[in-house]
Structures are given as C-alpha cells and as structure tokens.
Amino acid sequence: MPRTGEPGEHPAQGTRRQVIEQAGKGAHCPIDPQRIDIAALRTLTYGLYVVTSHNSGRLNGCVVNTVVQVAGEPCQVSVSVNKASLTHEFIARSGSFGVAVLDQETPMPFIGIFGFRSGRDFDKFGKAGYRLGLTGCPLPVENTLAQLEARVRTSVDCGSHTTFIGDVVASRVVKPGRPLTYDYYHQVRGGKTGRGAPTYGLDMSVCDKDERKKKMKKYVCQVCGYTYDPAAGDPDSGVQPGTPFEQLSDDWVCPVCGAGKDQFEPE
Ligand SMILES: Cc1cc2nc3c(=O)[nH]c(=O)nc-3n(C[C@H](O)[C@H](O)[C@H](O)COP(=O)(O)O)c2cc1C
C-alpha cells in the first residue's frame, strides 16, 4: 500500500473563515479563496457510518460521513480518514476496514463515543456489541442496518485525510430501517460534526455569528403577535430549541392562537 503521510500533519479544524483561508493550502493548483463559497459545499449529501479496523489484537472505530461506493466491478468502497485518528493508524497497518451503516435513530451517546472520543484513551468496543468479520475488523451490531468489510486496494494522500479505497470482501444486511443521513443528524437530531471530519468547520454551529443570526430569524404571528424564537423552539409542540422557522413542519401552528405558518412574518 502506498505511504500515506504522517499523522497530524494537517489538522482538519477551524472556523468557517479559517476554512476559507486554508482552502488553497497544499492544493495542486492555484486557488483564489474568494471564489470558494462554503455554502456550496454544505449542499453535498452524506450518510453516517462507523468505520472500524484492528491492530495487534486491538479493535477501534470512529464515526465517518465519507463512505462511498466508488466502483461496481469489482465492488469497491472508499472512506476518508483523518491522519491523526487511531482508526487511520489501524487501517494503514491492517490493510482492511469494516463499515457499519448507522440506523436513523442511533442514540446520540453512541455517536458521542465513536465520533468524539479517541480509541487512544478509551476502549470503544469495551461495551459496544460487535462480531469479528472475515478481515478481523469489528463490525458493530447495535444501531447498525448493514455491515461491510473491505481490503485496502490503494490509498490517496489528501492532505489532512487519507482516502482508503478497498475491495468489498463481505457485506450483509443486519435489519431493515432508514439509514442515518448527515443532514438528518444535523437538522433533526441537532448533532455536531467531529473535529476529524473533512467537513468540520462547515457546520452552522461553527459559522460566523452574523451568518448564524441571519439563519435564525425570529418570526411574528400577524394574528396574535406571538414571536417564534428559533433559539427557544416550541417545546410544547415538540419543536426543539435551535429549530429555524423554515424547518417547522407545514402543519405547525401558532401555539397561542392556532394560526398557520403562512400567517407569520419575519420580525
Ligand atoms: C458526524 C461526524 C462525522 C465525522 N466524519 C469523519 C470522517 O469522515 N472522517 C474522519 O476521519 N473523521 C470523522 N469524524 C471524526 C471522528 O469520528 C473522530 O475524530 C474520532 O474521535 C476519531 O476516533 P479515533 O481516534 O478512535 O479513530 C466524524 C465525526 C462526527 C461526529
């Protein structure tokens, strides 16, 4: 397998402004950061997965949003893994990785363990249920719709991340259900992206304050004067704090007078 660079050379982190400033760093062609609109990148769609591997009897894995099937014949998948992560080290050493496709209702603490903690100081599979696959990679069974295993065919040094491309050697459906998408995780579950993700810094949660304010406008009911404040939501109607007005369902009504969404105007 080609060499993929040293861990931690390119920490993938920063605010939106830093992301824009860094956009051209290390690129293989001249880049004018003024031409990069982060909002455009935010429209890309992803799923959420746990990618796993092993090394000398140790098991590990982390949440990723970057698993993609890249070829059909032979069937191959790719995953982009941060060079600073333990999962990167394990995949580079073992030459194999496992993938668990996460269920839409995966509990947030599960994502917390696999997406925000490192196996360097915590045994993630100490309590999580798994089975060992053909490649020796652990394949989580909880919150998992399907499991895949791949042997690394090649890898590409992408700066902060290595993209591992592997031949799928085994796959199976664990249970029917809806897969967790990146969008659902953010918009409905209120999740955040971990520092190691290639998309870290593009979330609304770390955007410039002005932009966030713009996105979180208050709306006033023209019938009774009630103000919908996205920061507070409408917990009595099951609307979580942090829900923008635009994302309220069409049948949401004013909690005071029952007027429909169309009776509201920006404050
Ligand atoms: C929603 C979400 C998406 C993520 N996507 C990726 C990803 O695509 N690639 C990656 O390397 N890390 C990603 N991460 C970050 C890793 O899960 C995180 O850095 C993890 O702590 C690494 O653990 P490890 O050191 O045990 O491998 C993501 C985290 C979250 C919460």
PDBQT file of the ligand as one rigid body, heavy atoms in Angstrom, charges set to zero:
ROOT
HETATM    1  C1  LIG A 301     -20.819  13.496  12.286  1.00  0.00    +0.000 C 
HETATM    2  C2  LIG A 301     -19.351  13.138  12.283  1.00  0.00    +0.000 A 
HETATM    3  C3  LIG A 301     -18.717  12.868  11.081  1.00  0.00    +0.000 A 
HETATM    4  C4  LIG A 301     -17.364  12.524  11.055  1.00  0.00    +0.000 A 
HETATM    5  N1  LIG A 301     -16.772  12.218   9.863  1.00  0.00    +0.000 NA
HETATM    6  C5  LIG A 301     -15.463  11.856   9.837  1.00  0.00    +0.000 A 
HETATM    7  C6  LIG A 301     -14.843  11.435   8.616  1.00  0.00    +0.000 A 
HETATM    8  O1  LIG A 301     -15.467  11.357   7.549  1.00  0.00    +0.000 OA
HETATM    9  N2  LIG A 301     -13.520  11.106   8.666  1.00  0.00    +0.000 N 
HETATM   10  C7  LIG A 301     -12.801  11.137   9.829  1.00  0.00    +0.000 A 
HETATM   11  O2  LIG A 301     -11.615  10.802   9.813  1.00  0.00    +0.000 OA
HETATM   12  N3  LIG A 301     -13.374  11.520  10.997  1.00  0.00    +0.000 NA
HETATM   13  C8  LIG A 301     -14.679  11.862  11.033  1.00  0.00    +0.000 A 
HETATM   14  N4  LIG A 301     -15.266  12.217  12.201  1.00  0.00    +0.000 N 
HETATM   15  C9  LIG A 301     -14.429  12.380  13.410  1.00  0.00    +0.000 C 
HETATM   16  C10 LIG A 301     -14.006  11.075  14.070  1.00  0.00    +0.000 C 
HETATM   17  O3  LIG A 301     -15.124  10.259  14.326  1.00  0.00    +0.000 OA
HETATM   18  C11 LIG A 301     -13.308  11.443  15.383  1.00  0.00    +0.000 C 
HETATM   19  O4  LIG A 301     -12.158  12.213  15.080  1.00  0.00    +0.000 OA
HETATM   20  C12 LIG A 301     -12.945  10.252  16.251  1.00  0.00    +0.000 C 
HETATM   21  O5  LIG A 301     -12.781  10.734  17.578  1.00  0.00    +0.000 OA
HETATM   22  C13 LIG A 301     -11.676   9.531  15.853  1.00  0.00    +0.000 C 
HETATM   23  O6  LIG A 301     -11.501   8.460  16.743  1.00  0.00    +0.000 OA
HETATM   24  P1  LIG A 301     -10.216   7.516  16.762  1.00  0.00    +0.000 P 
HETATM   25  O7  LIG A 301      -9.020   8.364  17.142  1.00  0.00    +0.000 OA
HETATM   26  O8  LIG A 301     -10.548   6.498  17.823  1.00  0.00    +0.000 OA
HETATM   27  O9  LIG A 301     -10.052   6.903  15.425  1.00  0.00    +0.000 OA
HETATM   28  C14 LIG A 301     -16.625  12.496  12.262  1.00  0.00    +0.000 A 
HETATM   29  C15 LIG A 301     -17.277  12.742  13.486  1.00  0.00    +0.000 A 
HETATM   30  C16 LIG A 301     -18.631  13.043  13.502  1.00  0.00    +0.000 A 
HETATM   31  C17 LIG A 301     -19.322  13.286  14.821  1.00  0.00    +0.000 C 
ENDROOT
TORSDOF 0
